[in-house]
């Protein structure tokens, strides 16, 4: 992997963690339990990373 690929992967992971935390906080504020909020955040992060890797596979 070259420098550009490593930096873009780090950016994707950063964005995915921001999505996960935001989704978990929104769900937690809605009154759902902590465990379900964490699972929702993890699902949102996995979906974001899945879309990123699918775009890389299609165009990379």
Buried (B, 14 or more C-beta within 10 A) or exposed (E): EEEEEEEBBEEBBEBBBEBBEEBBEBBBEEEBEEEEBBBBBBEBBEBBBEEBEEEEEEEE
